[in-house]
Amino acid sequence: MDLDKFIAAERPGWLRLDEMLARRAEDPWAEMTLEEARELERLYLRASADLARLSTLAAEPDVQRYLERLVARGYAEVHGGEVRRERFQVWRWLRVTLPQAWRRQRKAFGLALALMLVGAAFGGAAVAFDPEAKPVIMPFSHLLGDPSERVAEEEAQSRSPSGHHSTFAGQLMTHNTQVTLTALALGLTWGVGTLVLMFYNGVILGAVVVDYVLAGETTFLLGWLLPHGSIELPAILVGGQAGFVLAGALLGRGQRQRLADRLRAVAGDVVTLAVGAALMLVWAGIVESFISQYHEPVLPYWLKITMGLLELTALIAYLGWSGRGAERALPKGGRR
Amino acid sequence: MTGAAPVARMAEMRLRTPEGVSFSLRLASPLLRMVALLIDWGVVTVAWGLVAIVMGLLELLAGDFARGATVVLYFLLSQGYRVFTEWAWRGQTLGKRLMKLRVVDARGLRLTLSQVLLRNILRFVDALPGAYAVGGVAALLSARGQRLGDLVAGTLVVWEQTEPSPDLGLLGDNKYNSLRGHAPVVARLRQAVSAKEARVAWQALRRREQLEDRARLALFGELAAHFRAVTKFPPETVDGLSDEQFVRNVVDVLLVK
C-alpha cells in the first residue's frame, strides 16, 4: 500500500471527524441536522475501515494510535445514541422522571418502610416496657430528659428565637443528605448496611414517639415532627429504597443478566432517587429550622400539624400520580 | 446495540466495535489515580480556603444567613467538585486532567451524567475505612482496575495520551528523487528489500526530529549502508547525497508507487 498517499487521501476525513467529535463533546445535546448525522456516521465508518486497513501493517503505530483514538471517540458518539438525547429539563425530571422511578422501584420503598416500622415497633416497645433502654437507644442528649420538661423549655425558647436558623438549616440539610446517601451506598453491602440503617432509624423514631405519647405530649410531638418529618423521613426511606435497588441488582436473584448489565439497568433509577431524596432534604431542612422549632404560642400546634399532613398528602400524591400520563404514552417497558 | 465486546483484559483493554475494528483503552495505574486524587484534594482545599475568606467577610454583613450558606457551600464544593468537573470535562477532574486520566464508559460508549453521579456517590464506600482502602483493594482485585463506584456505574479510569494527527510531506512531496529515473535500480530495490525493512526506514524518517544529532547520523549511516549493500547504485544517483537523503529516496521509491 502507498502509505503516504493513503494518509494524504484519508487525512482530511479524519480531521473533519476529529473536528465534528470535538464539537459534539463541547455540547453533547446540540441538535444535529440529518446531513450532519449522516456525515458523522460516514466519516466514522470510513475511519474504522482505515484503521482496519492500517492494522494489517504492523509498522505504523503512530497513525494507528491516532486512528484508534478517533474511532474510540466516534464509537462513543455513534453507538452511544441508544440513550435518549434530549437536553436535560428540570421540570420534566421533577414532574415525570423522579415519580416514575419511585413507582418503578416501589417494592424497595416498601421494604425500607417495613424495616423502619419494625424498628419503630421495637424501639417503642423497648421504651414502653423497659425505661432503662432509653439512654441506650436515644442518640441525642436533648431527647434523654423528661418529655414534658423539654416541651416547657422548647415553648419558652420559642418566644425568644436564637437567630441561627440558616446555620441550623444548612447543618440539617448536609447531615441528613449524608445519612441518606450512606443508606444508598450501603446497598453495596448486598443491602445489609441499608437494612441495619433503616431498622436503626425506625428504632429511634419509635422510641421518641412512644416516650412523648406516654408523657402525654402527643400534640407537641406531632406539631414538632410533622412539618419536617413528613418529608425528611420519606427522604431517608427513598435513600434506603435506592440502596435496596442497588442491592437487588448486586444479588441478581431470579435475573439472568450479567452483573454489569443488571447494575446498568438500575443505575438511572438509583441516581434519580438519590437526587430526589437530597432535594426533599433541602426542603425538610428549611422547614425544620424555620418552622419546626417554633411552638405554641408563637405557632399553634394545629397549624403545624395541618401543614405536616398537607405536605405528606402532597408528597404521596406527587410520587403516586405525577407523570402517569407520560408513562402511558411510552411503549411497554420504555423509559425516559 | 449492546456495546463493544471486550477482547482482552490487561492493563490495556481492547474493545471490538460492531464494525469489526478494535481499539484499546489503557487502564490507569492505581498510583496515577492516587496522585490525581491528591491533586483534587488540594484543589478543593484551596478553593474552600478562598470561599471561606469571602464567606467570612459576608458573615459580617449577613450573619446567620452567611453561616448557613457556608455550611451548604462546603458540602456542595467537597461533594460536587468531582461530579461537576467530570461531567463538564467529559470524565476529567483537574487532577485527572493533569495526570492525563479520564473516566470512560466501560463499553466505550458516551459517559452519562448518571454514571458520573453514581461513581461519586459511592466514593463514600470506597473511601472506607480510610485512605480509600476499600476502593484500593477493589481496584487491585478487579481485572479492569475498577473501584466499587466504577463497578456499579460501569466506568473505567483510563490513561489517555493525546495523539497528534499524522504529519504529511515525509515522502512524495514532489522533491527531486535521483532514483526515480532508474527503473532497474528501483525494481532491484523493491525485490531485495523486505516490507519490514522498508517500514523500519520509514519509521526512522518519521522520528528523525526526535533523535539526537549523533544518533541520527549513526542511524541513517547504518540504514544507508544496508541499502547500498543490497544493490549497486549508479554514481549519479548517490553522489552528493547525505545518508539521510539517500534513505529518504530509497523509502520513497519503495513505498510510493
Chai-1 contact restraints between the chains, C-beta under 6 A:
chainA,res_idxA,chainB,res_idxB,connection_type,confidence,min_distance_angstrom,max_distance_angstrom,comment,restraint_id
A,D2,B,V256,contact,1.0,0.0,6.0,A-B,restraint_1
A,D2,B,K257,contact,1.0,0.0,6.0,A-B,restraint_2
A,L3,B,L255,contact,1.0,0.0,6.0,A-B,restraint_3
A,D4,B,L171,contact,1.0,0.0,6.0,A-B,restraint_4
A,D4,B,G172,contact,1.0,0.0,6.0,A-B,restraint_5
A,D4,B,V256,contact,1.0,0.0,6.0,A-B,restraint_6
A,I7,B,P166,contact,1.0,0.0,6.0,A-B,restraint_7
A,A8,B,L168,contact,1.0,0.0,6.0,A-B,restraint_8
A,A25,B,R90,contact,1.0,0.0,6.0,A-B,restraint_9
A,S48,B,E19,contact,1.0,0.0,6.0,A-B,restraint_10
A,S48,B,V21,contact,1.0,0.0,6.0,A-B,restraint_11
A,L51,B,V21,contact,1.0,0.0,6.0,A-B,restraint_12
A,A52,B,V21,contact,1.0,0.0,6.0,A-B,restraint_13
A,A59,B,R199,contact,1.0,0.0,6.0,A-B,restraint_14
A,V63,B,P166,contact,1.0,0.0,6.0,A-B,restraint_15
A,R65,B,E163,contact,1.0,0.0,6.0,A-B,restraint_16
A,Y66,B,E163,contact,1.0,0.0,6.0,A-B,restraint_17
A,Y66,B,P166,contact,1.0,0.0,6.0,A-B,restraint_18
A,E68,B,F23,contact,1.0,0.0,6.0,A-B,restraint_19
A,R69,B,E163,contact,1.0,0.0,6.0,A-B,restraint_20
A,V71,B,F23,contact,1.0,0.0,6.0,A-B,restraint_21
A,A72,B,F23,contact,1.0,0.0,6.0,A-B,restraint_22
A,Y75,B,T17,contact,1.0,0.0,6.0,A-B,restraint_23
A,Y75,B,G108,contact,1.0,0.0,6.0,A-B,restraint_24
A,A76,B,L109,contact,1.0,0.0,6.0,A-B,restraint_25
A,A76,B,R110,contact,1.0,0.0,6.0,A-B,restraint_26
A,H79,B,M1,contact,1.0,0.0,6.0,A-B,restraint_27
A,G80,B,L109,contact,1.0,0.0,6.0,A-B,restraint_28
A,G80,B,R110,contact,1.0,0.0,6.0,A-B,restraint_29
A,E82,B,M1,contact,1.0,0.0,6.0,A-B,restraint_30
A,G163,B,D64,contact,1.0,0.0,6.0,A-B,restraint_31
A,H164,B,D64,contact,1.0,0.0,6.0,A-B,restraint_32
A,S166,B,D64,contact,1.0,0.0,6.0,A-B,restraint_33
A,S166,B,F65,contact,1.0,0.0,6.0,A-B,restraint_34
A,S166,B,G68,contact,1.0,0.0,6.0,A-B,restraint_35
A,T167,B,D64,contact,1.0,0.0,6.0,A-B,restraint_36
A,T167,B,R67,contact,1.0,0.0,6.0,A-B,restraint_37
A,T167,B,G68,contact,1.0,0.0,6.0,A-B,restraint_38
A,A169,B,G68,contact,1.0,0.0,6.0,A-B,restraint_39
A,G170,B,G68,contact,1.0,0.0,6.0,A-B,restraint_40
A,G170,B,V71,contact,1.0,0.0,6.0,A-B,restraint_41
A,G170,B,V72,contact,1.0,0.0,6.0,A-B,restraint_42
A,Q171,B,V71,contact,1.0,0.0,6.0,A-B,restraint_43
A,T174,B,V71,contact,1.0,0.0,6.0,A-B,restraint_44
A,T174,B,F75,contact,1.0,0.0,6.0,A-B,restraint_45
A,L181,B,I121,contact,1.0,0.0,6.0,A-B,restraint_46
A,A185,B,L122,contact,1.0,0.0,6.0,A-B,restraint_47
A,A185,B,F124,contact,1.0,0.0,6.0,A-B,restraint_48
A,A185,B,V125,contact,1.0,0.0,6.0,A-B,restraint_49
A,L188,B,V125,contact,1.0,0.0,6.0,A-B,restraint_50
A,L188,B,L148,contact,1.0,0.0,6.0,A-B,restraint_51
A,A260,B,G154,contact,1.0,0.0,6.0,A-B,restraint_52
A,L263,B,V152,contact,1.0,0.0,6.0,A-B,restraint_53
A,R264,B,G154,contact,1.0,0.0,6.0,A-B,restraint_54
A,A267,B,S114,contact,1.0,0.0,6.0,A-B,restraint_55
A,A267,B,L118,contact,1.0,0.0,6.0,A-B,restraint_56
A,G268,B,S114,contact,1.0,0.0,6.0,A-B,restraint_57
A,V271,B,S114,contact,1.0,0.0,6.0,A-B,restraint_58
A,V271,B,L117,contact,1.0,0.0,6.0,A-B,restraint_59
A,V271,B,L118,contact,1.0,0.0,6.0,A-B,restraint_60
A,A274,B,I121,contact,1.0,0.0,6.0,A-B,restraint_61
